[in-house]
Amino acid sequence: MKTIGIFYGSTYGMTQKAAEKIKDAFGKTKVNLYDLKNASIKDIEKYTNLIFGTSAWGIGEMQDEWEMTIDDLSKINFSNRKVALFGLGDQLEYPESFVDGLGTMYCRLPDKSCVVGLWPSKGYNYYFSLADKDGKFVGLVLDDHNQENLTDKRITEWVKQLEKEFI
């Protein structure tokens, strides 16, 4: 498998921690991590297999670095790339806007046909989410506030799924 680039925005370190766990779950596959604070569009363009991670802020907002970067993705040709998404949220505190940052990221991607790694919404308790499309999330959803005990298992299963979808 080709080298994977993981790009994340992390204000308090939770998304960074998730990105590091995802990297470790890939085992021997080469994965490079990028904090968006220190990354550029040229860094993203180096990879055909990409993972983008964000937390949710406010109602439907992505993390700050993603807000500043997302529109620049329109400069990239995604036709030969695959992009997987992951998002963090709190389903008990924000059940009406659960992981909306992830849904906003998906909506603002210039090419949605390249997105892989859809994740089942079963096992979460929320009223509404911009990340829910027809009963599946547009990427891996993690809730370390309320379901931290499921995070490692979800990451392991998602990475196994991506190993097939990135080929």
N, C-alpha and C positions, 0 to 999 in steps of 0.2 A: 504494500500500500504506500502511496505517496505521502510525503510529510504533510501533516495537518497544522494549520494555523488557528489558534484559539485567540480571539480578540474579545476582551471584556472591559466593562466599565464598573468600577467598584469604589463606592464612597467610604464604606465602613469595613471593607475587607471580606464580606460574606460571598460576594460574587467571585472574587479572586480565589477564595478557599474552594468554592465549587469548581472553578476552572482547573485548579491544581488537582483536585480529585479526579476530574474527567481525564486530564492528561495522564495521571498515574494508572487509570483503568485501561488505557490503551496499551499498557505494558511495553513491549518492544517496538511498537510503532513510534516513529519519530514525531513528536508533537512540540511545537514552539508556542509559548505563551506570550501574549502582548497585552499590556495595560494600555487602553486607548489614550491615556495621558501622554504616552511616549511612542505612539504608533502613527503611521501615516498611511495614506491610500496606497503608496508604493509598497508598503509592507503587506497589505492585504492582497495586492495584485500578484505577489510571489506564489500564492497557493491556489490549487484547484480544489482542495478540500478545506473548507472553512467551518469554524464554529464561532458563533457570536453569542455572547452572554450579557444579560442585563438584569437589573433588579427593577422593581416597580416603584415609582414615586408619585405621590399625589394620586390623581385619578387619571390613569392612562398614560402617564409620562414615563419615558425611559430615564435611565441614569444620565447625569449631566454630560458626560463625555460622548455618549451616544447621540444625545440631542444635538451636539455640535458637529458630529461626524456623519450622521445617517444620510443627509442629502448629498454628501460627496460620493456616496456609493454609486450614484447615477453615472459617474465617470468610468466605472468598471464594466467591462463586458462579461456578463455572467453566463454566457451560453455554454461554456465548457467547464463550468464550476458547479460544485455542490456545496450548499450551505445548510448547516444544521444550527438550530437556535435553542438556547436554554434561558429560562427565566426564574427568578426568585420572587416569592410573594408570601403573603400572610392571609390564608383563607378565612380565618376567624375574625380578624380585625377588619379586613376589607373584602367581605364576601360579595359585594356588589361591583367590585372592580379588581377581582383576583388576577394577578399577573398581567394586568393591562399593559405594563411596559413591554412585555414580550409580544402581545398582540399589536401594539403600536409599531414596534420594530418590524414585524412581519408586514403590516399594512404599508409601511414606508419603504420597504425594499423595492428597488426598481424592477426586479425580475423574480416573481414568486415561483416560477416553474423550476428553479434550481433548488428549492427547499426540500430537504429530506429530514428524517428523524421525527416524524409526527409521533405524538405520545397520547395514550388513552387518558381520557378525563375521569375515568372510573377510579374511585378511591380518594377523591377530593370532595370537599363540601363547600360549595359556593353558589351564589345566585346567578352571577353574570361574569363573563370574562371575554375581553376582546381577543384573547388567545384561543378561545374555543371555536373551532370551525367544524360543524357537523359531528359533534361528539368526540372530537380529538383536539388536543392542543397542537399548536403549530410547532412545538418543540418540547423538550424536556422541562417539566415544571417541578421545582423544589420549594418546599415550605419548611425551612429549618426552625421556624418558630413553633410549629405545631406538630410536624411529622419528621423531626430530625432522625428518628430511628429508621425511617424509610429511605433516607437520602442515599446512602451507599449502595443499597440494593437497586434503587432506581437508576443510579449512574451506571452501575455494572450492566444492567439490562439494556440501557440506552446505547452504551458503547458497543455492545455486541450487535445491536441493530445497525448502528452506523458502520461497523466494520463490513457489513454486507452492502449497505447502501452507498458507501463511498467508492466501491469498486467500479 
